[in-house]
Amino acid sequence: MDETIETRVARLETKVEQKCEQYDKDIDRLQDQTDAINRLATSVELLAKESTTTNEKLEKIDVNLNKKIDKVDEKVNKLDTDLNEVKNQDDKKDAKKWNILMKQVMIILVSVILGVALAKIGLQ
């Protein structure tokens, strides 16, 4: 089973060609993976930029929203103050009316008591 040099070279050449074909396939596969990784990196970069832009917009919205909330709080506080003033005015008016009524009732009672007392002692 002596192999001639030509046969051996031919066999080795075939093996080298097969290996080269396999290496070509591996290189193509790796190139595809590299392209996919590059696309992914580009997508991540775009997402990062968009995220930064979105965060900046959200911060502006947050500032505007906080200003609006502060204005609403001020208006609610003013309405609360105004409502308390109206309540107090009504309470003061009611208290004043009550005091006037009680004064009139007391005057009437005193007048009736004096009238009865004077009638009992004979003065009319």
C-alpha positions as a Markdown table, in Angstrom:
| # | Residue | x | y | z |
|---|---|---|---|---|
| 1 | Met | 0.0 | 0.0 | 0.0 |
| 2 | Asp | 2.5 | 2.4 | -1.1 |
| 3 | Glu | 1.1 | 5.6 | -2.0 |
| 4 | Thr | 2.8 | 7.6 | -4.6 |
| 5 | Ile | 3.7 | 11.1 | -4.0 |
| 6 | Glu | 1.2 | 12.3 | -6.6 |
| 7 | Thr | -1.6 | 10.4 | -5.0 |
| 8 | Arg | -0.7 | 11.7 | -1.6 |
| 9 | Val | -0.4 | 15.2 | -2.9 |
| 10 | Ala | -3.8 | 14.9 | -4.6 |
| 11 | Arg | -5.4 | 13.5 | -1.4 |
| 12 | Leu | -3.9 | 16.4 | 0.6 |
| 13 | Glu | -4.9 | 18.9 | -2.0 |
| 14 | Thr | -8.5 | 17.6 | -1.8 |
| 15 | Lys | -8.3 | 17.9 | 2.0 |
| 16 | Val | -7.0 | 21.4 | 1.8 |
| 17 | Glu | -9.7 | 22.4 | -0.7 |
| 18 | Gln | -12.4 | 20.9 | 1.6 |
| 19 | Lys | -10.9 | 22.8 | 4.5 |
| 20 | Cys | -10.8 | 26.0 | 2.4 |
| 21 | Glu | -14.4 | 25.6 | 1.5 |
| 22 | Gln | -15.3 | 25.0 | 5.2 |
| 23 | Tyr | -13.3 | 28.1 | 6.1 |
| 24 | Asp | -15.1 | 30.1 | 3.4 |
| 25 | Lys | -18.4 | 29.0 | 4.9 |
| 26 | Asp | -17.3 | 29.9 | 8.4 |
| 27 | Ile | -16.1 | 33.3 | 7.2 |
| 28 | Asp | -19.4 | 34.0 | 5.5 |
| 29 | Arg | -21.3 | 32.9 | 8.7 |
| 30 | Leu | -19.0 | 35.1 | 10.8 |
| 31 | Gln | -19.5 | 38.0 | 8.4 |
| 32 | Asp | -23.3 | 37.6 | 8.7 |
| 33 | Gln | -23.0 | 37.6 | 12.5 |
| 34 | Thr | -20.8 | 40.7 | 12.4 |
| 35 | Asp | -23.3 | 42.5 | 10.2 |
| 36 | Ala | -26.1 | 41.5 | 12.6 |
| 37 | Ile | -24.0 | 42.7 | 15.6 |
| 38 | Asn | -23.3 | 46.0 | 13.8 |
| 39 | Arg | -27.0 | 46.5 | 13.1 |
| 40 | Leu | -27.8 | 45.7 | 16.7 |
| 41 | Ala | -25.1 | 48.2 | 17.9 |
| 42 | Thr | -26.6 | 50.9 | 15.6 |
| 43 | Ser | -30.1 | 50.2 | 16.9 |
| 44 | Val | -28.9 | 50.4 | 20.5 |
| 45 | Glu | -27.2 | 53.7 | 19.7 |
| 46 | Leu | -30.4 | 55.1 | 18.2 |
| 47 | Leu | -32.4 | 53.9 | 21.1 |
| 48 | Ala | -30.0 | 55.6 | 23.5 |
| 49 | Lys | -30.3 | 58.9 | 21.6 |
| 50 | Glu | -34.1 | 58.6 | 21.5 |
| 51 | Ser | -34.1 | 57.8 | 25.2 |
| 52 | Thr | -32.1 | 60.9 | 25.9 |
| 53 | Thr | -34.4 | 63.0 | 23.8 |
| 54 | Thr | -37.4 | 61.4 | 25.4 |
| 55 | Asn | -36.0 | 62.0 | 28.9 |
| 56 | Glu | -35.4 | 65.7 | 28.1 |
| 57 | Lys | -38.9 | 66.1 | 26.8 |
| 58 | Leu | -40.3 | 64.3 | 29.9 |
| 59 | Glu | -38.3 | 66.7 | 32.1 |
| 60 | Lys | -39.8 | 69.7 | 30.3 |
| 61 | Ile | -43.2 | 68.2 | 30.7 |
| 62 | Asp | -42.6 | 67.5 | 34.3 |
| 63 | Val | -41.5 | 71.1 | 34.9 |
| 64 | Asn | -44.6 | 72.4 | 33.1 |
| 65 | Leu | -46.9 | 70.0 | 34.9 |
| 66 | Asn | -45.4 | 71.0 | 38.3 |
| 67 | Lys | -46.0 | 74.7 | 37.5 |
| 68 | Lys | -49.6 | 73.9 | 36.5 |
| 69 | Ile | -50.1 | 71.8 | 39.7 |
| 70 | Asp | -48.7 | 74.7 | 41.8 |
| 71 | Lys | -51.2 | 77.1 | 40.1 |
| 72 | Val | -54.1 | 74.7 | 40.8 |
| 73 | Asp | -52.9 | 74.4 | 44.4 |
| 74 | Glu | -52.8 | 78.2 | 44.7 |
| 75 | Lys | -56.3 | 78.5 | 43.2 |
| 76 | Val | -57.7 | 75.8 | 45.6 |
| 77 | Asn | -56.1 | 77.5 | 48.6 |
| 78 | Lys | -57.6 | 80.9 | 47.5 |
| 79 | Leu | -61.0 | 79.2 | 47.0 |
| 80 | Asp | -60.7 | 77.6 | 50.4 |
| 81 | Thr | -59.8 | 81.0 | 52.0 |
| 82 | Asp | -62.7 | 82.7 | 50.1 |
| 83 | Leu | -65.1 | 79.9 | 51.3 |
| 84 | Asn | -64.0 | 80.3 | 54.9 |
| 85 | Glu | -64.5 | 84.1 | 54.6 |
| 86 | Val | -68.0 | 83.6 | 53.3 |
| 87 | Lys | -68.8 | 81.1 | 56.1 |
| 88 | Asn | -67.4 | 83.4 | 58.7 |
| 89 | Gln | -69.5 | 86.3 | 57.2 |
| 90 | Asp | -72.6 | 84.2 | 57.3 |
| 91 | Asp | -71.8 | 83.1 | 60.9 |
| 92 | Lys | -71.2 | 86.7 | 61.9 |
| 93 | Lys | -74.5 | 87.8 | 60.3 |
| 94 | Asp | -76.3 | 84.9 | 62.0 |
| 95 | Ala | -74.7 | 85.8 | 65.3 |
| 96 | Lys | -75.6 | 89.5 | 64.9 |
| 97 | Lys | -79.2 | 88.6 | 64.0 |
| 98 | Trp | -79.4 | 86.2 | 67.0 |
| 99 | Asn | -78.0 | 88.9 | 69.4 |
| 100 | Ile | -80.6 | 91.4 | 68.1 |
| 101 | Leu | -83.4 | 88.9 | 68.5 |
| 102 | Met | -82.3 | 88.0 | 72.0 |
| 103 | Lys | -82.1 | 91.7 | 72.9 |
| 104 | Gln | -85.6 | 92.2 | 71.6 |
| 105 | Val | -86.9 | 89.1 | 73.5 |
| 106 | Met | -85.2 | 90.4 | 76.7 |
| 107 | Ile | -86.8 | 93.8 | 76.3 |
| 108 | Ile | -90.2 | 92.2 | 75.7 |
| 109 | Leu | -89.7 | 89.9 | 78.7 |
| 110 | Val | -88.6 | 92.8 | 81.0 |
| 111 | Ser | -91.5 | 94.9 | 79.7 |
| 112 | Val | -94.0 | 92.1 | 80.4 |
| 113 | Ile | -92.5 | 91.4 | 83.8 |
| 114 | Leu | -92.5 | 95.2 | 84.7 |
| 115 | Gly | -96.1 | 95.5 | 83.3 |
| 116 | Val | -97.2 | 92.5 | 85.4 |
| 117 | Ala | -95.4 | 93.8 | 88.5 |
| 118 | Leu | -96.9 | 97.3 | 88.1 |
| 119 | Ala | -100.3 | 95.8 | 87.5 |
| 120 | Lys | -100.1 | 93.8 | 90.7 |
| 121 | Ile | -99.1 | 96.8 | 92.7 |
| 122 | Gly | -101.9 | 98.8 | 91.1 |
| 123 | Leu | -100.2 | 100.9 | 88.5 |
| 124 | Gln | -101.6 | 100.8 | 85.1 |
